[in-house]
Amino acid sequence: MVSVVHSLRQANGEADALSQLCLGLPEAAVARADEALTLAREAYGDKLLGTGEPILQHALGMALIVASLDLDADARIAALLFAASDHVKDCNERLKVGFGDTVTGLVSGLHRLGGLRPLTRAAAGEGAAEVGVDVKTQAEILRKMLLAMVDDIRVVLLRLASRVQTLRFLNNQPGAQRDEMARESLLIYAPLANRLGIWHVKWELEDLSFRYLEPEVYKRIAKMLDEKRSERESFIDEAVARLRAEMAAVGVRAEIYGRPKHIFSIWNKMRGKDIDFEKVYDVRAVRIIVDEVKDCYTALGIVHHLWQPIHGEFDDYISHPKGNYYRSLHTAVEAEDGRSLEVQIRTREMHEHAELGVAAHWRYKESGSSAKAGGAYEDKISWLRQLLSWRDEIADSAEWVQQFKRAALDDTIYVLTPQDKVIDLPRGATPLDFAYRLHTDLGHRCRGAKIDGHMVPLNTPLANGQRVEISTIKSGGPSRDWLNPAQGYLVTSRARSKAKQWFAAQDEAEMLAQGRALVTKELQREGQSQANLDELAVKLGLKSADALFLAAARGEVGMRAIDVALRGGAEELPPEPEIQTRKSKAGDSRILVVGVDKLLTQVGKCCKPMPPDAITGFVTRGKGISIHRVDCINFRNMAARNPERVISAEWGAQSGAVYPVDLLVDAGDRQGLLRDISDILSREKINVTAVRTQSKAGVAHMGFTVELSGTAALQKALSALREVPGVISAQRR
């Protein structure tokens, strides 16, 4: 007899719950929800969740919370069937046939998010900070990951509803599990609800979690709130009556009532501002809701006329909304008896957003009834673009309401290390990008990768939620192939930069060794082996001995220049090494030497100037004027020793003139590379007068002397060269 009574009560309870969760739904949707409840009852039976809560009870509670968010029938049905993936045979096929693709997708999305449970639990664990985990950073990444892993925002709202129901059930279940759930809710889910603007879900998550984690503090604040409840309620009733009379007198229609208190927010304010309970002005509070924005400011004027404003406690979130587009006027005033009162003033539209937030704007309607189009809805989409600050791009609103596809929302993916740390990367990133993100040296030594336990090529694009493991060698560096965009090994600019830096360091080390050998040999030949190299470098206009070695290896500083510097500049540097053998005729109008007409001018071989480079001249012994770029290191050295020989010069008429220019190209060495570069130069009608190539460690270092008419032609040539497959860099010497 007792079991029969229990069954009847259970059935009646389910019927009441079904009627509540179907409020506002069309008749056809009510029938679908009834079918879903029947399936849930059959599938779940008396089975329990890990918390000890009956699965069916959790499903009903979750569905009621979803209904309170005013979500559509599909979301409510998905709440009833949230655990179907684990308890219904051939779940996807059965759900598709019975309830459609949308419900199936929502249930699958919930099941997929369930896979993140170990991560969120670990991030909120008491020992997370002790093992060196940046808890706040990981929590933020996990919140982003929760959104990135779903195709439909309703999946996240369902997950939040599930957590609220769990905390409600745990009210009478004290213990470590409840504390763990509360910490996780405060760290992950309440901030996520706040980001999405689902305020009453946020408040309930915070208050329940705070109550479980800090029961004594919670009770103390609750007691202080309750101590003078009748006195406070009387005060608020009187304030509301005065406001209603004043608003009616000026013809402004308004809804005015006392505002509920949230204990966690009161405690946060006390802690954040380091103030006592008596200084929390919103313990006594009213809210005024009006029709139009102008009425908000009218109401504000009335409030400040009735009571004395408290200095520094006014905020205009209408003119300057918060980051989540929360809008309202906040002010605190002091009554005649010295008691404080907080007043919030907003329009009905602002209130709807503040109370229901994002849920109020995702009205997924049944069969043909869609969300309002036009400016108001576009504004809400614009708000979401600000709200989800980590998102790069949001699709057109009408299409987005129908699809809400991940690719349209986020260019970021979230993958896991073997230790379950979440790493965010750009979409399309590879295991190599992942390795460089963890540590530069790990990227350099990476030689293999596993995704979810399976070996994959290093250029495999990663996807959300994958666990990535890197295999390395003990020592070594990156491959030149990694820098080839066509092979897709490195997508992130950071990883490419690190690989390039490694090769540049190797090249520089080799150049340093070559330059050191050249300088040392010259010093020995001159009997100056003990010379101070740093001082010698300064004489040559260089910062250090290493800079001298590099300049010597690159041919920027000749041995003769070193000899002259060793002798203290007693001899002038002979001009021949710096002068281009191809000489312009005396009086050539291409170069004008200021104050002198028809002088022999010669283009400096060391820097090969061309229009519109800033140029200057140096008077040589018997060979006319050598023309250099003003930043030429050889010119600076000569000018430092013989400033009287410097003469101003500028470009004259350039009709049909061409100038020799040195181009330096670094590329991954391969068959046909020189041919491809030659084809490019030929296509651009560029005359090549000299070619120098050298290949080391799989990289071709190529030098071309070409004839160009000016910098416009130079930039065009460099752009064309950079398009050649395998080219790492192309620049003018």
Secondary structure, DSSP 8 states (H G I E B T S, - for coil): -HHHHHHHHHHHHHHHHHHHHTTT--HHHHHHHHHHHHHHHHHHTT-B-TTS-BHHHHHHHHHHHHHHTT--HHHHHHHHTTTHHHHSTTHHHHHHHHH-HHHHHHHHHHHHHHTTHHHHHHHTSTTTGGGT--HHHHHHHHHHHHHHT-SSHHHHHHHHHHHHHHHHHGGG--SHHHHHHHHHIIIIIHHHHHHHT-HHHHHHHHHHHHHHH-HHHHHHHHHHHHHTHHHHHHHHHHHHHHHHHHHHHTT--EEEEE----HHHHHHHHHHHT--GGG-GGGSEEEEEESSHHHHHHHHHHHHHHSEE-TT--EETTTS--TT----EEEEEE-TTS-EEEEEEEEHHHHHHHHHTHHHH----STT-----SHHHHHHHHHHHHHSTT------HHHHHHH--HHHH-SEEEEE-TT--EEEEETT--HHHHHHHH-HHHHHTEEEEEETTEEE-TT----TT-BEEEEE-SS----GGGG-GGGTS--SHHHHHHHHHHHHHHHHHHHHHHHHHHHHHHHHHTT-TT--HHHHHHHTT-SSHHHHHHHHHTTSS-HHHHHHHHTTS-S---SGGGB-SS---TT-TTEEETT--S--EEEBTTT---TTS-EEEEE-SSS-EEEEETT-HHHHHHHHH-GGGEEEEEE---TT--EEEEEEEEEE--TTHHHHHHHHHHHTT-EEEEEEEEEETTEEEEEEEEEESSHHHHHHHHHHHHTSTTEEEEEE-
